[in-house]
Structure formats: structure tokens, C-alpha cells
């Protein structure tokens, strides 16, 4: 085999681990924020659509993190950083849409 082939079990590397760890904290904050909002809005009474949107807003950052990590783990540290930041931007846009939807409409409430 040539020297240029990558092994299947290549370690992530120190810089990539730091990047994934720091980005993971921001993604975890997004999940925490969505859970907090879910527990704040839930006592007011939520219909099925509201439950779907708010639970999906909790799961969406986790889904984006997993996809970005899977796409960026074999790339350079800079490319992984850009991918993580792009994923965080996508999560932020999604969260702003959820917040705007729940504040501007009463479609979440059962009454």
C-alpha cells in the first residue's frame, strides 16, 4: 500500500477535537434553549402542531451537529470549522423562525 492512503481508524486529532468540542457546546446551548422554551410554553396549552414544532426544535440542533460532523470529520480543521459555523447559522435561522412563529401567531395554543 502507498503511504498516502488513510487508515480507516485514523484519530480525529487535537485541533479537530477542540473545534468539535467548542462547537458542540454551542449546539448544546441551542438544545438547552429549545427545551427551556418548550417548558415555558407548554403550561399555556399546546396543540399537536405546537408540540411537533417545539419538539423538532429540540431535536434539530442535534441532527444538524451529527450531519455536519459526519460531513466534516475527514476534512481539514479549517473546513470543519467553517462547516460547524454554517451548521450553527442554520440552527439559529431555524430557531428564529420558531420564535417568530410562536410569537406572531396563536397556532401553538389550543384555545
N, C-alpha and C positions, 0 to 999 in steps of 0.2 A: 504494500500500500504506500501511497505517497505521503509526504509529510504535511501536505496541505489539507488532507481530509480531516473533518471534525469528528470527534468521537460522539457517540450517542448520549453519553453521560457526562458531557462537559459541564463543569460547575459554572454557576452564574457569574461569579466574580464579585470583588468587593464593591466597586463603583456601581455596578448594576444592582447589587443588593441594597445599597444605600438609597439609590433612586427609587427602587420598588418600595422600600420601607417608608420613605418620606411621602411618596405619592399615596401609598396605602393609608397613611394617617388622614390625608385629605379626603380620600374616598370613604373612610370610616366616619369622618365628620359629617359627610353628606348623608350617610345611613342614619347616624345618630339624630341629625336634624329632621329627617323624614319621620323617624319614629316619634320624636318629640311632637311634631306637628300632628301626627296620627292620633296620639294620645290626648292632644289638646282639643282636636275637632270631634273625636268620637263621642264624648258625652253629650254633644248637641244633637246627636242622632244623624246617622249617615245612611243613605240608601245604598243599593248594591253597586251602582256606578261609582259612588264615592269611595266605597270600600276597595273596589278594584283599582281605582286611580291611586289612592293613598298607599295601598299595599304594594302596587307596582313601583311607586316612587321610593319605597324602601328597598326593593329588590334591584332596581335599575342601576344604581352605582356599583353593586356587586357584579352584576352582569357585564357592565362596561369594563370594570377592572380586570375581570377574567379574560375578556376578549382582547383587551389591549396588551395584557401580559403575554397571552398566547401568541399574538402577532409580533411583539417586540422583543421576546426573550433571546432570539438568535441574531439580533441586530446589535449595532454598536451602542455604547452608553448614551451618546447624543441623540440617536434616533429613538431609543427607548424613552428618553426624557421628553422629546417632542410628542411622542405617541401618548405618554401619560398625561401631559398637559392638554393635548387635544381631547382626550377622554374626559378629563375634568371639566373642560369647557362644555362638552356635550351634556354632562351631568348637570352643570349649572344652568344651561339653557332649558333642559327638561324641568328642573326644579322651579325655575321662574315661570314656566308655563303652568305647572301645577298650582303654584301660589296664586297666579293671576286668575286661573280658572276657579279656584275655590273662593277667592275674594270678590270677584266680579259677578259671579252667578250664584244662585242658590240651588244649583242642581245637585250638590252634595247632600243637602238636607232632606230629610224625609217629609217634612211638612210643606 
